[in-house]
């Protein structure tokens, strides 16, 4: 099983020094309460994935897997982050420097792939945003000002070793590049008042893996060159930049084969780009699409199908992209939120285009989730760039729980791409934001590649509210929606055998309600019970006896989506009928 990176031996030596009583980070083992760290797929059955059964590991067990607590290990499984989730990661290197061992250097692997961005970093429960750092990564505001440095690395294939770490720690050299690994380098300077309990738990809010959207236009490839860094020539301007990521398919003749995802190393011209491949035989044809970050449920599931760590399906021959496009559009549909959701006042900064929630003394901050559809009202004049009765989409720029600090985009696609509305003035009067809608199906979760593929697939199909099928050599994804009446007519002449129909399930397997847990964004993504869903008609048919089905939604981070999926599960399990026939 692939792992992130091996643990550098300095971790073991540092831990040994702790146990032996040697001073590290200014603390002996008796003085510190915290040491380094804390302690071919048959897919016919996954069409039932909307009705997930209890499985292991559970949501609560994730606390011990490097997700909420920093862990140490020599061969931890590779983590794939889809959407946006907090992760603590794996400590892969630790070393102390300084005349009194006052500096502790930590390297924390977060994900085994290139990521979109590393957001707010938390030391225990205190958040540190990019605005709290100077250009060198030094913390300049808040509780840890002057006592910490944070460097963020997004896992590029041409990633260099962190220059500051190389210059300050002799055992970390320019060869320690961690290419393809998203990681944090944290340096802590000992101060008993700042770190009274020892080394803080470090975690960060991570926007993870980039994926392909089949709705995007392809760029045709003319040829690849024979070179140690091959040059790809395109038939038209490609619009790419250095370090963009692309997915190539259908390119023929190249040795080694050029297929799958690559990072752009350089852009010699508008119709050429280089990849870090030693090509000995040139190829021709095919096309590529640029990869983007998204939280669209269909696009994330499709990525798992074609990724080399997933099912490695051929995107042309084995994935029905016509169905995937229709399913992705359903996932992006706006769903109205309940009118009972509270509104809140905010202020606007025309210099940074940032909106900041105003929280009155003694009141609790109200949430605004990334990509929520929002609208504005005012007692005076809205900030320049915003209009009344227009739907905008929120872009969170801080993971701190209070106050909400965010920007807004004109479309959901722009919000995902980080393209904010230009705010030209602060406006006048009191401005109010109201959450109006959210995209229908969005997963945000962490895949551990030591899990069974069927469990990973189930976790990723469930947020779709629908199914995935594998028939005639193709995977087909259907988001939960009404697709209209059947368009194929069958009669007895089409059958090769007897047809059977399974009616509604028996009383021993029915339920009239669904309850369970999800990873609540408003409660630090910890496992939280969503309000149970009861169907009044089913309850009456069962003479008032409440019969619940228990589920887990590890990829769902919003209570409204959790309840929406629960309702679908309830109806499908109760009303579904299955017909079987040989045709």
C-alpha positions in Angstrom: 0.0 0.0 0.0 1.5 3.4 -0.9 2.5 5.6 2.0 3.1 9.3 2.2 6.9 9.3 3.0 9.2 7.3 5.3 9.9 8.8 8.7 13.3 10.4 8.9 15.5 8.9 11.5 15.6 12.2 13.5 12.1 11.5 14.7 13.2 8.3 16.4 16.3 10.0 17.9 14.2 12.9 19.2 11.7 10.6 20.8 14.5 8.6 22.4 16.0 11.8 23.8 12.6 12.5 25.3 12.4 9.2 27.0 15.9 9.5 28.3 15.1 12.8 30.0 17.2 14.9 27.6 15.9 18.4 27.2 14.1 18.9 23.9 12.1 22.1 23.1 13.1 23.2 26.5 11.1 20.4 28.2 12.0 17.1 29.8 9.7 14.1 29.7 8.8 14.9 33.3 7.9 18.5 32.5 5.8 17.9 29.4 2.4 16.2 29.2 2.7 15.7 25.4 5.4 13.9 23.4 6.0 14.3 19.7 2.7 13.3 18.1 -0.3 11.7 19.7 -0.2 8.5 20.4 -10.9 -5.7 -9.7 -14.0 -4.6 -7.9 -17.5 -6.1 -8.4 -19.6 -3.0 -8.5 -23.0 -4.6 -9.0 -23.8 -4.3 -5.3 -22.8 -0.6 -5.0 -26.0 0.5 -6.7 -27.4 0.1 -3.2 -24.9 2.5 -1.7 -27.5 5.1 -0.8 -28.4 2.8 2.0 -25.1 2.4 3.7 -24.7 -0.2 6.4 -22.7 0.3 9.6 -19.0 -0.4 8.8 -15.6 0.0 10.3 -13.7 2.2 10.9 -16.5 4.5 12.2 -16.5 8.2 12.1 -15.3 8.4 15.7 -12.4 6.1 15.0 -11.1 8.7 12.6 -9.8 10.7 15.6 -6.9 8.2 15.8 -6.0 8.3 12.1 -4.1 11.6 11.8 -7.3 13.5 10.9 -7.9 15.4 14.2 -4.8 14.5 16.1 -1.2 14.7 14.9 0.2 11.1 14.7 3.6 9.6 14.2 4.3 6.4 12.2 6.8 5.0 9.7 4.3 3.6 7.2 1.1 5.4 7.5 -1.4 4.9 4.6 -1.7 7.6 1.9 -4.5 10.1 2.5 -6.6 11.6 -0.3 -8.5 14.8 0.6 -11.6 15.6 -1.5 -13.3 18.9 -1.2 -12.3 20.8 2.0 -11.6 19.2 5.4 -9.4 19.8 8.4 -6.5 17.3 8.8 -3.8 17.0 11.3 -1.5 14.7 9.4 1.5 12.5 10.0 4.7 13.7 11.7 7.5 12.6 9.4 10.4 14.6 10.8 11.3 16.3 14.1 14.6 17.9 15.1 15.7 20.5 17.6 18.3 23.3 17.1 19.6 26.3 19.0 22.1 26.8 21.8 19.5 25.7 24.4 17.5 23.4 22.1 14.9 26.1 22.0 13.7 25.5 18.4 11.7 22.5 17.4 11.3 21.8 13.7 8.3 19.6 12.6 7.4 18.4 9.1 3.8 17.2 8.9 2.6 15.3 5.8 -1.0 16.1 5.1 -1.9 14.4 1.8 -0.3 12.2 -0.9 -1.1 14.5 -3.8 -1.0 18.1 -5.0 -3.6 20.2 -3.3 -5.5 23.4 -4.1 -4.6 25.3 -0.9 -3.7 25.1 2.8 -5.9 27.4 4.8 -6.2 28.2 8.5 -3.6 26.4 10.6 -4.6 25.5 14.2 -2.3 25.1 17.2 -4.7 23.3 19.5 -7.9 25.4 19.0 -6.3 28.7 18.0 -6.5 29.5 14.3 -3.7 31.2 12.4 -4.6 32.6 9.0 -2.3 33.8 6.2 -3.0 37.3 7.4 -1.4 36.4 10.7 1.9 35.5 8.9 4.6 37.6 7.4 6.2 36.9 4.0 8.6 34.4 5.6 5.9 32.4 7.4 6.6 33.9 10.8 3.5 34.3 13.0 3.1 38.0 13.7 -0.2 38.3 15.4 -2.2 36.3 18.0 -1.2 34.1 20.9 1.8 32.6 19.1 3.3 35.8 17.6 7.1 35.7 17.6 7.2 32.0 18.7 6.2 30.1 15.6 6.9 29.9 11.9 4.6 28.1 9.4 5.6 27.2 5.8 3.0 25.6 3.5 3.9 23.2 0.6 1.2 22.1 -1.9 2.8 18.9 -3.2 4.1 20.0 -6.6 6.1 17.4 -8.6 8.9 20.0 -8.9 8.7 20.9 -5.3 12.0 21.9 -3.7 13.1 21.3 -0.1 12.1 24.0 2.2 15.1 26.5 2.2 14.7 27.6 5.8 14.6 24.1 7.1 17.7 23.1 5.0 19.6 26.1 6.3 18.8 25.5 10.0 18.8 21.7 10.3 21.8 19.7 9.0 19.9 16.4 8.7 17.4 18.0 6.3 19.0 18.4 2.9 18.1 19.7 -0.5 17.2 16.1 -1.4 14.3 16.1 1.0 11.8 17.6 -1.5 8.7 15.6 -0.6 7.5 15.8 -4.2 3.9 15.0 -4.6 3.2 15.4 -0.8 1.2 18.3 0.6 2.9 19.2 3.9 3.5 21.8 6.6 6.8 22.8 8.0 6.4 24.3 11.5 9.1 25.7 13.7 8.2 26.4 17.3 10.4 28.5 19.7 10.1 27.3 23.3 8.3 29.6 25.7 6.7 28.0 28.8 3.9 30.6 28.9 3.1 30.2 25.2 3.3 26.4 25.2 2.3 25.5 28.8 1.3 21.9 27.9 4.1 21.2 25.5 3.8 20.7 21.8 0.4 21.8 20.5 -1.7 19.6 18.3 -1.3 21.0 14.7 -4.0 20.7 12.1 -5.1 22.7 9.1 -8.1 23.3 6.9 -7.1 21.8 3.5 -8.6 22.2 0.1 -7.5 19.0 -1.4 -7.3 17.1 -4.7 -7.8 18.6 -8.2 -10.1 16.7 -10.5 -11.3 16.7 -14.1 -14.6 18.2 -15.1 -15.9 16.5 -18.3 -18.0 19.6 -19.0 -14.8 21.5 -19.8 -13.6 21.8 -23.3 -10.7 19.5 -24.3 -7.4 20.8 -25.7 -6.2 18.7 -28.7 -2.6 17.5 -28.7 -0.6 17.4 -31.9 2.6 15.6 -30.7 5.0 14.9 -27.9 8.7 15.3 -28.3 11.6 12.9 -27.6 13.3 14.6 -24.6 14.1 14.1 -21.0 11.4 16.7 -20.3 9.0 16.1 -23.2 7.3 19.0 -25.0 3.6 18.7 -25.7 2.5 20.7 -28.7 -1.2 21.6 -28.9 -3.4 22.5 -31.9 -4.5 25.8 -30.3 -3.6 28.0 -27.4 -3.8 26.0 -24.2 -4.1 28.8 -21.6 -2.0 26.9 -19.0 0.5 28.2 -16.4 3.4 26.6 -14.7 2.3 24.1 -12.0 -1.2 23.7 -13.5 -2.3 20.1 -13.5 -3.8 18.3 -16.6 -5.3 14.9 -17.4 -4.2 13.4 -20.8 -6.1 10.7 -22.6 -6.0 9.2 -26.1 -2.3 10.1 -26.8 -0.8 7.3 -28.9 2.7 6.0 -29.7 4.7 7.6 -26.9 7.2 5.5 -24.9 6.7 5.6 -22.0 2.9 5.9 -22.4 1.6 9.4 -21.8 -1.8 9.0 -20.1 -3.3 10.2 -16.9 -2.5 13.3 -14.8 0.7 15.4 -15.0 1.9 18.8 -13.6 3.0 21.4 -16.2 6.7 22.0 -15.6 7.1 25.0 -18.0 5.2 26.8 -20.7 7.6 27.7 -23.6 4.8 29.2 -25.7 1.0 29.4 -26.0 0.8 26.1 -27.8 3.6 24.2 -26.0 4.1 22.9 -22.5 6.6 20.5 -20.9 6.1 17.5 -18.7 8.7 15.8 -16.5 8.9 12.6 -18.6 11.9 11.1 -20.4 10.2 10.2 -23.7 12.2 7.9 -26.0 9.6 7.5 -28.7 7.3 10.5 -29.6 3.5 10.2 -29.7 0.7 12.0 -31.5 -3.0 12.8 -31.0 -5.2 12.7 -28.0 -6.3 15.6 -25.8 -6.2 16.9 -22.2 -8.3 18.8 -19.7 -7.1 21.1 -17.0 -7.8 19.8 -13.5 -9.6 22.0 -10.9 -10.6 21.8 -7.2 -14.3 21.1 -6.7 -16.7 19.7 -4.1 -19.1 18.3 -6.8 -20.1 14.8 -5.8 -20.1 13.3 -9.3 -16.8 14.8 -10.3 -15.2 13.5 -7.1 -16.5 10.0 -7.7 -15.5 10.1 -11.3 -12.0 11.0 -10.2 -11.8 8.0 -8.0 -12.8 5.8 -10.9 -10.0 7.0 -13.2 -7.2 7.8 -10.7 -4.2 5.5 -10.4 -4.9 5.1 -6.6 -8.5 4.3 -7.4 -10.0 2.0 -10.0 -7.7 3.2 -12.9 -10.6 3.1 -15.3 -9.9 4.4 -18.9 -11.8 7.7 -19.0 -12.7 7.3 -22.7 -13.6 3.6 -22.9 -14.8 2.8 -19.4 -16.6 6.0 -18.1 -19.9 7.2 -19.5 -19.2 11.0 -19.5 -22.5 11.9 -21.0 -24.2 10.5 -17.9 -21.5 12.1 -15.7 -22.1 15.5 -17.2 -25.9 15.2 -16.5 -25.2 14.0 -13.0 -22.7 16.8 -12.3 -25.2 19.3 -13.3 -27.7 17.9 -10.9 -25.1 18.0 -8.1 -24.7 21.7 -8.8 -28.4 22.6 -8.7 -29.3 25.2 -6.1 -31.4 23.8 -3.3 -33.3 26.3 -1.1 -32.4 26.4 2.5 -35.1 26.7 5.2 -36.3 30.2 5.8 -35.6 29.8 9.5 -31.9 30.1 8.9 -30.7 33.2 10.7 -29.3 36.2 8.9 -26.5 38.3 10.2 -25.0 41.8 9.7 -21.6 42.3 8.1 -19.1 45.0 7.2 -17.2 45.3 3.9 -13.5 46.2 3.1 -13.1 47.7 -0.3 -9.3 47.2 -0.3 -9.4 43.4 0.3 -12.9 42.6 -1.0 -13.5 40.9 2.3 -16.8 40.8 4.2 -16.7 40.3 8.0 -19.5 39.2 10.1 -20.5 41.5 13.0 -21.0 39.5 16.2 -22.6 41.4 19.1 -21.2 41.0 22.5 -22.6 37.9 24.1 -24.0 36.5 20.9 -22.8 33.4 19.0 -21.5 33.7 15.4 -23.8 32.3 12.7 -22.3 30.1 10.0 -21.8 30.8 6.4 -20.5 27.8 4.5 -18.2 27.9 1.5 -20.2 27.9 -1.8 -23.5 28.8 0.0 -25.9 30.9 -2.1 -26.4 34.2 -0.3 -28.3 37.4 -0.8 -28.0 40.8 0.8 -30.2 43.5 2.2 -29.3 46.9 3.7 -30.9 49.8 5.6 -28.8 52.2 3.4 -26.7 51.4 0.3 -24.9 48.1 -0.2 -21.2 48.0 -0.6 -20.1 48.8 -4.2 -20.1 45.8 -6.4 -23.1 44.1 -4.6 -26.8 44.4 -5.6 -30.1 43.7 -3.9 -32.0 40.5 -4.8 -29.0 38.9 -6.5 -27.7 35.5 -5.6 -24.0 35.4 -4.8 -21.8 32.5 -3.6 -19.7 32.5 -0.4 -16.0 32.0 -0.4 -14.6 31.4 3.1 -11.1 32.8 3.6 -10.7 31.8 7.3 -11.4 28.6 9.2 -11.7 30.5 12.5 -15.2 29.9 13.9 -15.9 33.6 14.8 -16.4 35.9 13.2 -17.1 34.6 9.7 -14.6 36.2 7.2 -15.4 35.6 3.6 -15.7 36.9 0.1 -18.4 36.4 -2.5 -18.4 35.3 -6.1 -21.0 35.8 -8.9 -21.4 32.1 -9.7 -20.8 28.7 -8.0 -18.0 28.0 -10.5 -16.3 31.3 -9.6 -16.6 30.6 -5.9 -14.9 27.2 -6.4 -12.2 28.8 -8.5 -11.6 31.6 -5.9 -12.7 34.5 -8.2 -14.2 37.1 -5.9 -16.5 40.1 -6.6 -14.6 43.4 -6.6 -15.9 45.4 -3.6 -15.5 49.1 -4.4 -16.9 50.7 -1.3 -18.1 50.0 2.2 -21.6 51.2 1.5 -23.8 52.9 4.1 -26.2 51.7 6.8 -26.5 48.2 8.2 -25.9 45.3 5.8 -27.4 41.9 6.3 -26.5 38.5 4.7 -29.0 35.7 4.5 -28.1 32.1 3.5 -30.5 31.2 0.7 -29.3 28.0 -0.9 -26.6 25.3 -1.3 -25.5 23.0 -4.1 -27.5 19.8 -4.0 -24.8 17.1 -3.6 -21.3 17.9 -2.2 -18.9 15.6 -0.4 -16.0 16.8 1.7 -13.9 14.0 3.1 -10.7 12.1 3.6 -10.0 8.8 1.9 -7.4 6.5 3.6 -6.0 4.1 1.0 -5.7 1.2 3.5 -9.5 1.0 3.4 -11.3 -1.5 1.2 -12.2 -0.1 -2.2 -15.8 -1.1 -1.7 -15.9 1.0 1.5 -14.3 4.0 -0.3 -16.7 3.7 -3.2 -19.7 3.5 -0.8 -18.6 6.5 1.1 -18.3 8.4 -2.2 -21.5 7.3 -3.8 -23.6 8.0 -0.8 -23.3 11.9 -1.1 -24.7 11.6 -4.6 -28.1 10.5 -3.4 -28.0 8.1 -6.3 -26.2 5.1 -7.7 -23.3 4.0 -9.9 -23.6 1.1 -12.3 -21.1 -1.0 -14.2 -22.6 -2.5 -17.4 -21.2 -3.4 -20.8 -17.7 -2.3 -19.7 -18.7 1.2 -18.5 -19.2 3.0 -15.2 -22.3 5.2 -15.2 -23.0 7.7 -12.5 -26.5 8.8 -11.6 -27.1 11.6 -9.0 -30.3 11.3 -7.1 -33.0 12.9 -9.3 -36.1 12.2 -11.4 -34.9 11.3 -14.9 -38.3 10.9 -16.5 -40.2 7.8 -17.5 -38.4 4.8 -19.0 -37.6 5.2 -22.7 -37.1 1.5 -23.5 -40.0 -0.8 -24.0 -39.6 -4.5 -23.2 -42.0 -7.4 -23.6 -41.8 -11.2 -23.2 -40.0 -11.6 -26.5 -37.0 -9.8 -25.1 -36.6 -12.2 -22.2 -34.4 -15.3 -22.1 -35.8 -16.5 -18.8 -38.4 -16.0 -16.1 -38.8 -12.5 -14.7 -39.1 -12.0 -11.0 -40.2 -9.0 -9.0 -39.3 -8.4 -5.4 -42.1 -6.4 -3.7 -41.6 -4.0 -0.9 -39.3 -5.4 1.9 -40.8 -7.4 4.7 -41.6 -5.9 8.1 -38.4 -7.3 9.6 -36.3 -5.1 7.3 -38.4 -1.9 6.9 -38.0 1.4 8.7 -39.9 4.6 8.9 -37.1 6.9 10.0 -33.4 7.4 9.5 -30.9 8.7 12.1 -27.2 8.9 12.2 -24.0 11.0 12.2 -22.2 13.4 9.9 -19.0 15.5 10.1 -20.4 18.8 11.3 -18.5 21.8 9.8 -20.0 24.0 12.6 -18.6 21.7 15.3 -15.0 21.4 14.1 -16.1 18.6 11.7 -16.5 16.2 14.6 -19.1 13.4 14.4 -22.5 14.9 15.2 -26.0 13.5 15.2 -28.3 15.1 12.6 -31.9 15.5 13.6 -33.7 12.2 12.8 -35.9 12.1 9.8 -39.3 10.5 10.2 -41.8 9.8 7.5 -45.3 10.5 8.8 -47.1 8.2 6.3 -44.8 5.3 7.0 -45.1 5.9 10.7 -48.9 5.8 10.5 -48.7 2.6 8.4 -46.6 1.1 11.2 -49.2 2.1 13.8 -47.1 4.7 15.4 -44.1 2.4 16.1 -40.9 4.3 15.4 -38.4 2.1 13.5 -35.1 3.8 12.7 -32.2 2.9 10.4 -28.8 4.1 11.6 -26.4 5.5 9.0 -23.0 7.3 8.9 -22.2 10.1 6.5 -18.4 10.6 6.8 -18.3 12.9 3.6 -21.3 15.1 4.6 -20.5 18.3 6.6 -23.9 20.0 6.6 -27.0 19.0 8.6 -29.4 20.0 5.8 -27.6 17.7 3.3 -27.5 14.9 5.9 -31.3 15.1 6.4 -31.9 15.3 2.6 -30.0 12.1 2.1 -31.7 10.5 5.0 -35.1 11.2 3.5 -34.0 9.6 0.2 -32.8 6.5 2.0 -36.0 6.3 3.9 -38.2 6.5 0.8 -36.0 4.2 -1.4 -35.7 1.5 1.2 -39.4 1.5 1.9 -40.9 2.0 -1.6 -38.3 0.4 -3.8 -39.1 -2.6 -5.9 -36.6 -4.7 -7.8 -37.3 -6.7 -11.0 -34.8 -9.3 -12.3 -34.8 -10.8 -15.8 -32.4 -12.2 -18.4 -32.6 -10.2 -21.6 
